[in-house]
Amino acid sequence: MTRNRFIGKTVVISGGAGGLGAAIAHEFGQEGAHVAVIDNNQAAISDVLKSLRAKHVTADGRAVDVRDGKAVTQAIGELANSLGDFDILVAAAGGSLGTPRVMDDISDEDLDLVIDVNVKGTYYCARAVVPYMKKKGGGAIVTFSSIGGRSVSPVTGVPYAAAKAAILGLTRRLAKEVGLENIRVNAIAPGLFLTDRLAGMFENLSLTERNDVLAGIPLGRMPEIRECVDPVLFLASNESSYITGAVLDVNGGRFMTL
Ligand SMILES: NC(=O)c1ccc[n+]([C@@H]2O[C@H](COP(=O)([O-])OP(=O)(O)OC[C@H]3O[C@@H](n4cnc5c(N)ncnc54)[C@H](O)[C@@H]3O)[C@@H](O)[C@H]2O)c1
């Protein structure tokens, strides 16, 4: 069932050319939003824009490294000129970015990469969109934490755990700062969603580790991509209008809090 919750809204998705980001971009488009994609993979951006436009979605994109704050601000400015001032940011650029899981194997550059893309990248994207949201009288930001930042995941290493936990602090503090501007800031913390990139990582785990992951999921199955996309759109929509500073765990019950 397609709804129309985002007609007249403009959304920017960082990492919007990736596995989850592209799926999120398509769903926003299906629900009537104008969609901006920023990512550092130009070829993947072109593919996403092509398929969005084939579905008559108004879409544009820029290749930008989210670690470069000035470049992010410039790209968001150009996209706002092209599509309209932003109502929604989904900050999905991130991941463990091919870095090793074990401390002995992790270089200083690996640590910087994971912290900078995930934490600074989320900060720079939020900093760039907030002025447009203030101008419009409100907005919604959805940041990407992870089960790896909420608990001890075997799939990723210490830098990823630190970065995804930091995004939760960023989310809460920013929610406090912009609440009176009617801007909500919430985090999503997905469990393992087998996008192309993650499918490879999952296959590289030992059989015991894979079985541990599955045995730890009370729902007893791996999720569909849609099961991450839908909660993101919920947090971006008016259906969550009194929710801010929250983290939504989307993991089939693998991690539960009190
Ligand atoms: N897939 C999962 O199971 C899972 C679980 C928990 C959290 N997450 C988080 O969800 C988000 C999306 O993950 P995904 O599975 O779609 O990964 P993905 O690798 O498919 O997508 C990430 C996108 O970010 C882009 N990117 C990487 N570095 C960048 C940079 N410096 N500047 C701009 N763009 C950059 C990549 O080009 C890619 O398109 C990430 O933040 C990830 O940590 C994913």
The ligand as a Tripos MOL2 file, in Angstrom:
@<TRIPOS>MOLECULE
LIG
   44    48     1     0     0
SMALL
NO_CHARGES

@<TRIPOS>ATOM
      1 N1         22.9190   -2.8450    6.6620 N.am      1 LIG1
      2 C1         22.9380   -3.0660    7.9540 C.2       1 LIG1
      3 O1         22.7630   -4.1940    8.4210 O.2       1 LIG1
      4 C2         23.1530   -1.9490    8.9330 C.ar      1 LIG1
      5 C3         23.0040   -2.2140   10.2890 C.ar      1 LIG1
      6 C4         23.1710   -1.2060   11.2110 C.ar      1 LIG1
      7 C5         23.4830    0.0740   10.7660 C.ar      1 LIG1
      8 N2         23.6410    0.3000    9.4350 N.ar      1 LIG1
      9 C6         23.9660    1.6580    9.0230 C.3       1 LIG1
     10 O2         23.0920    2.0410    7.9940 O.3       1 LIG1
     11 C7         23.7370    2.9870    7.1470 C.3       1 LIG1
     12 C8         23.6060    2.5290    5.7080 C.3       1 LIG1
     13 O3         24.2220    1.2560    5.5880 O.3       1 LIG1
     14 P1         24.1020    0.3340    4.2930 P.3       1 LIG1
     15 O4         23.9700   -1.0560    4.7750 O.co2     1 LIG1
     16 O5         23.0930    0.8870    3.3510 O.co2     1 LIG1
     17 O6         25.5810    0.5020    3.7140 O.3       1 LIG1
     18 P2         26.0870    0.8090    2.2340 P.3       1 LIG1
     19 O7         27.5630    0.6340    2.2630 O.co2     1 LIG1
     20 O8         25.3040    0.0370    1.2400 O.co2     1 LIG1
     21 O9         25.7470    2.3550    2.0860 O.3       1 LIG1
     22 C9         26.5180    3.3620    2.6660 C.3       1 LIG1
     23 C10        26.6430    4.4860    1.6540 C.3       1 LIG1
     24 O10        27.4440    5.5110    2.2530 O.3       1 LIG1
     25 C11        28.3170    5.9990    1.2590 C.3       1 LIG1
     26 N3         29.5100    6.5650    1.8580 N.ar      1 LIG1
     27 C12        30.5210    5.9240    2.4750 C.ar      1 LIG1
     28 N4         31.4640    6.7930    2.8610 N.ar      1 LIG1
     29 C13        31.0290    8.0210    2.4860 C.ar      1 LIG1
     30 C14        31.5810    9.3150    2.5820 C.ar      1 LIG1
     31 N5         32.7770    9.5390    3.1370 N.pl3     1 LIG1
     32 N6         30.8620   10.3580    2.0920 N.ar      1 LIG1
     33 C15        29.6650   10.1490    1.5080 C.ar      1 LIG1
     34 N7         29.1050    8.9410    1.3760 N.ar      1 LIG1
     35 C16        29.7860    7.8900    1.8530 C.ar      1 LIG1
     36 C17        28.6580    4.7810    0.4000 C.3       1 LIG1
     37 O11        29.1210    5.1530   -0.8880 O.3       1 LIG1
     38 C18        27.3560    4.0330    0.3730 C.3       1 LIG1
     39 O12        26.5800    4.3830   -0.7650 O.3       1 LIG1
     40 C19        25.1860    3.0700    7.6390 C.3       1 LIG1
     41 O13        25.3160    4.1910    8.4850 O.3       1 LIG1
     42 C20        25.3640    1.7890    8.4390 C.3       1 LIG1
     43 O14        26.3490    1.8910    9.4370 O.3       1 LIG1
     44 C21        23.4870   -0.6720    8.5070 C.ar      1 LIG1
@<TRIPOS>BOND
     1     1     2 1
     2     2     3 2
     3     2     4 1
     4     4     5 ar
     5     4    44 ar
     6     5     6 ar
     7     6     7 ar
     8     7     8 ar
     9     8     9 1
    10     8    44 ar
    11     9    10 1
    12     9    42 1
    13    10    11 1
    14    11    12 1
    15    11    40 1
    16    12    13 1
    17    13    14 1
    18    14    15 2
    19    14    16 1
    20    14    17 1
    21    17    18 1
    22    18    19 2
    23    18    20 1
    24    18    21 1
    25    21    22 1
    26    22    23 1
    27    23    24 1
    28    23    38 1
    29    24    25 1
    30    25    26 1
    31    25    36 1
    32    26    27 ar
    33    26    35 ar
    34    27    28 ar
    35    28    29 ar
    36    29    30 ar
    37    29    35 ar
    38    30    31 1
    39    30    32 ar
    40    32    33 ar
    41    33    34 ar
    42    34    35 ar
    43    36    37 1
    44    36    38 1
    45    38    39 1
    46    40    41 1
    47    40    42 1
    48    42    43 1
@<TRIPOS>SUBSTRUCTURE
     1 LIG1         1 GROUP 0 **** ****
